[in-house]
Amino acid sequence: MKLIDIGRSGQIRTVMMRYKINVHAPVFGWDKIRIRTYLVKYSKFSSVRRFEVYGENGQLKIEALAVWSMMSLEKMKLVAIPSEVKDMIEPYSGQTCVEKIQAPEEGDIIKLQLRPDDFDHNGHVNNSKYFSFSSLGISDDINDGMTLKQAVIAYEHGISYGADAYLMSSLRDEGQNIIISQKLYFEDTRYALIHLVYGK
């Protein structure tokens, strides 16, 4: 992860706050794909990045939006994004926000078994691992008979070494789609909220 020196404020690093993925078509290991990523929106404290995965025939297979902020390593709090980031903005007319999601109030609960390789060099569970955790709260019949259409994850609090974590999952059947709402938490600390849409 690249560190940027912003003078008296100390070094900063980017942190992902929320992301949303829409899956239009599956990607297989033998596919030849092309990935495009660019910055589409900028404000004082956050930026929105768009990611697109195309197949060999030019078909858009996956699109994603991610909301990023920057944190001072010295102050351990969010800081303004350096002005030079503005130079990377590419005009984009589509969706540029990741909507907020609601936490489930009840549901099935499992305790996560965190492993050393779940953590990154910052001492927190890596963002990519949350998606793997979400699958633990999904029954085999959904995984086998349906396809993931959309995933939204909102990160609220990092999971550090030695912490405990539980996953609460609530399912809602809407006919063609199954909506799964999840909460990663321990006691009063909420680590993340996850919203998944599976379809036939």
Secondary structure as GFF3:
##gff-version 3
##sequence-region A 1 200
A	DSSP	beta_strand	4	5	.	.	.	ID=ss1
A	DSSP	three_ten_helix	7	9	.	.	.	ID=ss2
A	DSSP	beta_strand	11	23	.	.	.	ID=ss3
A	DSSP	beta_strand	34	42	.	.	.	ID=ss4
A	DSSP	beta_strand	47	54	.	.	.	ID=ss5
A	DSSP	beta_strand	60	72	.	.	.	ID=ss6
A	DSSP	beta_strand	77	79	.	.	.	ID=ss7
A	DSSP	three_ten_helix	83	88	.	.	.	ID=ss8
A	DSSP	beta_strand	108	111	.	.	.	ID=ss9
A	DSSP	three_ten_helix	116	118	.	.	.	ID=ss10
A	DSSP	alpha_helix	127	134	.	.	.	ID=ss11
A	DSSP	three_ten_helix	135	137	.	.	.	ID=ss12
A	DSSP	alpha_helix	140	145	.	.	.	ID=ss13
A	DSSP	beta_strand	147	155	.	.	.	ID=ss14
A	DSSP	beta_strand	166	173	.	.	.	ID=ss15
A	DSSP	beta_strand	177	186	.	.	.	ID=ss16
A	DSSP	beta_strand	189	199	.	.	.	ID=ss17
###
